[in-house]
Structures are given as C-alpha cells and as structure tokens.
Amino acid sequence: MAVYTYDTPERFVAGTVGQPGERTFYLQASAAGRVTSVVVEKFQVSLLAERIDELLDEVLRSTGGQGSVPAAAPVALTDDGLGWDGEDEQVVIEAQEETETPIEPLTEEVPEDGPGVLRVRLSPAAARAFSKRAIQIVGQGRPPCPLCGLPLDEEGHICPRQNGHRVSNA
C-alpha cells in the first residue's frame, strides 16, 4: 500500500458527512492539487485533538514558553473549509489503514502488502488550529464553554484557558 505524506499541507482538517447520530468522520489533507481523505471513528478525532493539545502543552512547558508553540490556536489559522519533531518543530500525525498486521508508526519503508498510511507534518500553530476545529466538530450541538468556546460534554470539560480546571456545564 501507499504512504500519502503531506509536509506542511495547505489544509489538514477533520470533517463530517451526514446528520448527527449518523455522521461519518474523516481526516483530510490537501496540497498542490492533491487531496487524501481517511474515514475515522468519532472517538479517534476527539482523541487526536486532545493528544495534539497535550503534546503542544508539554512542548510549551518544557521550553519555558520559548519557541514556536502557541498557547492557543491562532485565529488566522482556523480552518472551517502523533509525535513531535523537535528538529523541525513540527507535529507529526499518522493514520494507518486498519489491518491485522499494522506497521510500526513513522516507519520509512512500508511493505507492498502493508496498510495504507496518511502521514501529515504540521506547524505547531496549524496543529492547534486543527485541534480546536476537530473538537468543535465532534461536539456539534453541545453548548460552548464561556471561556474558550469549545463544546461542553455532559459534565463540562477541562478548559485550556483555566490551566486545566474543569468548567461545569451548569
């Protein structure tokens, strides 16, 4: 199978098709007229968004706030339409086709009969923007947090604007 690599794509988004309760979730990368879409589960989009934020928060903490990692998603990069590469200061995301014999993440050589792989490298700012939008898509129909605008679940959520404190839904 092929590896579809996007190094700083023009777009990397999570999206849905269908009505709530019957939606199909996907990740989509595009650059230079090339588009790759991957169907994923709702929980995978949510988990990816959470892990991106955790990863960038850890990089932010470990660098003492110095470097290219923004504390929040830049408004200009909001796109309505996992690993950290310290050398290039990029987030690396890989989605692998479901298979009984998965390959090691970020492996350079994928066997001919191996799974299809989507590999995307994003700047920290673009990763924050992706994460914010992905959380909004997963939480469609839920009331927004009054502090950060992200959707609240039944109990509320851990608000990034409140240093990890839980914001209630009441």
C-alpha positions in Angstrom: 0.0 0.0 0.0 1.0 3.6 -0.4 2.1 6.2 2.1 0.5 9.6 1.5 2.8 12.2 3.0 1.9 15.8 3.5 4.7 18.0 4.8 3.0 21.2 5.9 -0.1 20.8 3.8 -2.3 23.6 2.6 -5.1 22.1 4.7 -5.5 19.4 7.3 -9.0 19.2 8.7 -11.4 16.9 10.5 -14.8 16.8 8.9 -18.2 15.0 8.9 -20.7 13.9 6.4 -24.3 13.2 7.4 -26.7 14.1 10.2 -25.9 13.9 13.9 -26.1 10.3 15.1 -25.4 9.0 11.6 -22.3 11.0 10.8 -19.1 9.7 9.2 -16.0 11.3 10.4 -12.8 11.8 8.4 -9.4 13.4 8.3 -8.5 15.2 5.1 -5.1 16.6 3.9 -4.5 18.6 0.8 -1.6 20.3 -1.0 -0.7 21.2 -4.6 -4.0 19.9 -6.0 -3.7 16.5 -4.2 -6.3 15.5 -1.6 -6.3 12.5 0.7 -9.3 11.6 2.9 -9.3 8.9 5.6 -12.5 7.7 7.4 -12.0 7.6 11.1 -14.2 7.0 14.2 -15.6 9.9 16.2 -13.6 9.0 19.2 -10.4 8.9 17.1 -10.9 12.5 16.0 -11.6 13.5 19.6 -8.6 11.7 21.0 -6.3 13.1 18.2 -7.4 16.6 19.1 -6.8 16.1 22.8 -3.4 14.4 22.3 -2.3 17.3 20.0 -3.1 19.8 22.7 -1.4 17.7 25.4 1.7 17.3 23.2 1.9 21.0 22.4 1.2 22.0 26.0 4.1 19.7 27.1 6.4 21.2 24.5 5.4 24.6 25.7 6.1 23.7 29.3 9.4 22.0 28.5 10.7 25.0 26.6 9.5 27.5 29.2 7.2 29.2 26.6 10.2 29.9 24.3 9.9 28.7 20.7 7.2 28.4 18.1 4.4 26.7 20.0 1.4 29.0 20.6 -0.6 28.7 23.8 -3.8 28.8 21.8 -4.9 28.3 18.2 -4.2 31.4 16.2 -7.5 32.8 14.8 -6.0 33.3 11.4 -5.3 29.6 11.1 -8.8 28.4 12.0 -9.8 26.2 9.1 -13.5 25.8 8.5 -13.1 24.8 4.9 1.4 12.0 16.8 4.5 12.9 17.5 6.8 15.9 17.9 9.7 16.5 15.5 11.9 18.7 17.7 14.5 19.3 15.0 11.9 20.8 12.6 9.5 21.9 15.4 6.5 20.1 13.8 3.7 17.8 14.9 3.7 14.5 13.0 0.3 12.7 12.6 -0.1 9.3 11.1 -3.3 7.5 10.3 -3.0 3.8 9.3 -5.5 1.7 7.5 -7.0 -0.9 9.8 -5.2 -4.2 9.4 -4.3 -7.4 11.3 -0.6 -6.6 10.8 -0.1 -2.9 11.4 3.3 -1.4 10.7 5.5 0.4 13.3 4.4 4.1 13.4 6.5 6.5 11.3 8.3 3.6 9.6 10.1 4.8 6.5 9.5 1.6 4.5 6.0 0.3 4.2 5.7 -3.2 2.7 4.0 -3.5 -0.6 1.2 -5.5 1.0 1.1 -3.3 4.1 -1.6 -0.9 5.1 -2.3 2.5 3.5 -0.8 5.3 5.6 -1.6 9.1 5.7 1.3 11.0 7.2 1.0 14.7 7.9 3.5 17.2 9.3 2.1 20.4 10.8 3.5 23.6 12.3 2.5 24.0 16.0 0.1 26.8 15.1 -1.6 24.7 12.4 -1.8 21.8 14.8 -3.5 23.9 17.5 -6.0 25.2 14.9 -6.7 21.6 13.7 -7.3 20.5 17.3 -9.7 23.4 18.1 -11.7 22.8 15.0 -11.8 19.0 15.5 -13.1 19.3 19.0 -15.8 21.6 17.7 -16.8 19.2 15.0 -17.0 16.2 17.4 -19.0 18.3 19.9 -21.6 19.8 17.4 -24.8 20.6 19.2 -23.2 20.9 22.6 -23.2 24.3 24.4 -19.8 26.1 24.2 -17.6 26.8 27.1 -17.9 30.5 28.1 -14.1 30.8 28.4 -12.7 29.1 25.3 -15.7 28.3 23.1 -15.0 24.6 22.9 -18.1 22.3 23.3 -19.0 21.1 26.8 -19.9 17.5 27.3 -22.4 16.3 29.9 -20.1 17.1 32.8 -18.4 20.2 31.2 -14.8 19.9 30.1 -11.2 20.6 31.0 -10.8 24.2 29.8 -7.3 25.1 28.4 -7.9 28.8 29.4 -8.3 27.8 33.0 -5.0 25.9 33.3 -6.7 22.5 33.2 -9.5 23.3 35.6 -12.9 21.6 34.9 -15.6 24.0 33.7 -19.1 22.7 34.6 -22.0 22.5 32.3 -24.3 24.2 34.8 
